[in-house]
Amino acid sequence: MEIIIIAAVAGLLVGAGGGIAYHKNITQRNINAAQNNAEAIITTAKQEAATLRKEAEVEAKELLLRSRQDLDRELKERKKELTQIENRLLSKEGNIDKKLDSLDQREERLTQKEKQLQSRESDVDNQAKEVQDIIVQQRQELERISGLTQESAKQILMDEIFQETRQEAAKAAKQIEDDALDAAERKAKEYIATAIGRLSSDTVSEMTVSVVDLPNDEMKGRIIGREGRNIRALEESTGINLIIDDTPEAVILSGYDAIKREVARLSLEKLITDGRIHPARIEEVVEKTRKEVDRTVKEAGEGAMYELGINNIHPELVKLVGRLKYRTSYGQNIYQHSIEVAYICGILAAELGVNVQIAKRAGLLHDIGKAVDHEVEGSHAIIGFDLAKKYGEKPAILNAIGAHHGEMEMDSVEAVLVQAGDAISAARPGARREVLENYIKRLKKLEEIADSFEEVEKAFAIQAGREVRIIVKSEQVNDSQVHMLSKDISKKIESELTYPGQIKVTVIRETRSVEYAR
């Protein structure tokens, strides 16, 4: 068995050796072929490299040649330019030499003229001294002849010049003012016409009393109650006086606080309708009505804000605006008046190109002080200023509120617009009513102010007190002084009289010559 295995292994070794020899021959042939190919490739590469080197050398030589040609050409151009510059410089140098010669000649002439001027200046000084001596002599001679000293003559002359200048200044001032007034009046009329034309609102007129109609006269006894307990309860709960007189089927409620008067009126109407009138019921109805009126006041304030497009305003100011619904002045409802002024201010602000929102806000709040002026001391403008300041309004709004009746200096355009809007709203026909007695007093006071001037002969208040016509003494006032007199009278009226709108002051000077043909 072992012999068989050894023989098999020997056979395998002999077969493997024959295969290895065969493969060695094939590999040797492949190597030879690869070497031959490599040598051929190297030979070809060397040939191509030699060809490329020759071509590069040729191109380099051509490039070098072109560069030399360009350089030569540029050098020639530069030489040409330099030659031209050199020629121009030589030419300028020659011109400069000529100018220097000319300047030297001028300098010599100027030196000669300077000497001549110095000589003339000396002569002039001598002549001036002589003239001064002559003037002194003539002045002394004039003083001797006229009997006046130099200071006296100068004072007389100054007085005459001052008088003439004053008259000329008055004429010039009048002309300038007339021109300015014409231009301003045209523009103002345009703006005001635009504002009024775009504004349409109803005017509510109320007084300090309210009237409640009764179904019959028997109701008066029920309102009074046993020993007057019902009427006392009503007056104590509302703070309003009830006047029950011979007026048939009517009760009059009297009081300056319009909101309390409104609460009393509504409460009394509810009690009359309900029929149960006794102190406990009166207090219940009054309290309920007061809450309803408070809601109405708040809604009125919010309605004004919504109507005008105003926001971010303090709630307390909104309530105060609503309270103005029950406040009147000269018969004009202040709530409607404030909305009207806000619209006018907004329109005027838009025409002038200033802040419309600030103008409208200031116009709405300008009379806010009237909502509480029966509770607080002071003018409604200052009260309104303090209220608006308390609730965080801007300085421009505050100034417009405080200055709309001249109690503060105006420092913004909006303040002027509010004053104008207030005057427009108050002065339009039908807006306000005045008590006859106050109206007559104002007319008399207007005439008294005009008569207080020495130059005035007669004064007449006309146009319902909106104009005063003044006839002056023609021998005491000339035409140029008439203008100054009208200004003085208007200033005195402004300082001593309170009035809505404006008052026109017309001064008339005339000279009459009368003869009779017989």
Secondary structure, DSSP 8 states (H G I E B T S, - for coil): -HHHHHHHHHHHHHHHHHHHHHHHHHHHHHHHHHHHHHHHHHHHHHHHHHHHHHHHHHHHHHHHHHHHHHHHHHHHHHHHHHHHHHHHHHHHHHHHHHHHHHHHHHHHHHHHHHHHHHHHHHHHHHHHHHHHHHHHHHHHHHHHHH---HHHHHHHHHHHHHHHHHHHHHHHHHHHHHHHHHHHHHHHHHHHHHHHHT---------SEEEEE-SSTHHHHHHH-GGGHHHHHHHHHH--EEE--SSTTEEEEE-S-HHHHHHHHHHHHHHHHH---SHHHHHHHHHHHHHHHHHHHHHHHHHHHHHHT--S--HHHHHHHHHGGG-EETTEEHHHHHHHHHHHHHHHHHHHTS-HHHHHHHHHHTTGGGGTTTTSSS-HHHHHHHHHHHTT--HHHHHHHHHTTSSS---SHHHHHHHHHHHHHHHSTTS----HHHHHHHHHHHHHHHHTSTTEEEEEEEGGGTEEEEEE-TTT--HHHHHHHHHHHHHHHHHH---SS--EEEEE----------
